[in-house]
């Protein structure tokens, strides 16, 4: 869908890009095909896709053409109307109108592929919710602000390394597949974007029932990242949060949980 076609489609419905929803529409067809290929390649059928922020349905149409079933979540009522009209009668398409941060996740998510062009304003909260899920998606392919993508792949002692890095890498293998210039979107954002791919790790580092607790533990520990962890963990750890590897975070969580008083149910509070 060209920029002209996007403008005409929006104008015909008396719509315009909404900054509050972070709407930047992908207009490069080659890029759209590449994103869909990245999401589906080497995965066996059936393809059940949870699409976040379908917009005008550029990726949606390509997914349906390939034979995927699509459950799309769109917050903008005007765009939701366009999507209903465009895919009316398509049995493999389901539209959920609402805020994805409040939407019920597919159950079980292990049967689904997640794809989407995430609005920059919700990337952090959405990813945090993703990493707290008891199961992992078959694959996650999403477009993010480049800075957020770099946080996800960051290593210990790098400036971008933080709680999001640890939470994501404890569950998924994270890879930046492509950097996207502002010019492939309409309107062009002021920052660069990146396409990331998350694949579930073969090794289960954190049991599904402990993921939410682990993520809370990591986030709270990073709240004062300039202080040594020993002060918060009440143990002799002199390093700061950004100095521990993901494996060391997992090990610390297991040790502290095991040492927690029985009356707390194995949970622990940080000082």
Secondary structure as GFF3:
##gff-version 3
##sequence-region A 1 271
A	DSSP	alpha_helix	3	12	.	.	.	ID=ss1
A	DSSP	three_ten_helix	19	21	.	.	.	ID=ss2
A	DSSP	beta_strand	25	26	.	.	.	ID=ss3
A	DSSP	alpha_helix	29	40	.	.	.	ID=ss4
A	DSSP	beta_strand	48	52	.	.	.	ID=ss5
A	DSSP	alpha_helix	58	65	.	.	.	ID=ss6
A	DSSP	beta_strand	69	74	.	.	.	ID=ss7
A	DSSP	alpha_helix	77	86	.	.	.	ID=ss8
A	DSSP	beta_strand	93	97	.	.	.	ID=ss9
A	DSSP	three_ten_helix	109	111	.	.	.	ID=ss10
A	DSSP	beta_strand	113	117	.	.	.	ID=ss11
A	DSSP	three_ten_helix	120	122	.	.	.	ID=ss12
A	DSSP	alpha_helix	123	132	.	.	.	ID=ss13
A	DSSP	beta_strand	139	145	.	.	.	ID=ss14
A	DSSP	alpha_helix	146	153	.	.	.	ID=ss15
A	DSSP	alpha_helix	163	169	.	.	.	ID=ss16
A	DSSP	beta_strand	172	180	.	.	.	ID=ss17
A	DSSP	three_ten_helix	182	184	.	.	.	ID=ss18
A	DSSP	beta_strand	185	186	.	.	.	ID=ss19
A	DSSP	beta_strand	193	200	.	.	.	ID=ss20
A	DSSP	three_ten_helix	208	210	.	.	.	ID=ss21
A	DSSP	alpha_helix	211	221	.	.	.	ID=ss22
A	DSSP	alpha_helix	229	233	.	.	.	ID=ss23
A	DSSP	three_ten_helix	241	243	.	.	.	ID=ss24
A	DSSP	alpha_helix	246	259	.	.	.	ID=ss25
A	DSSP	three_ten_helix	262	264	.	.	.	ID=ss26
###
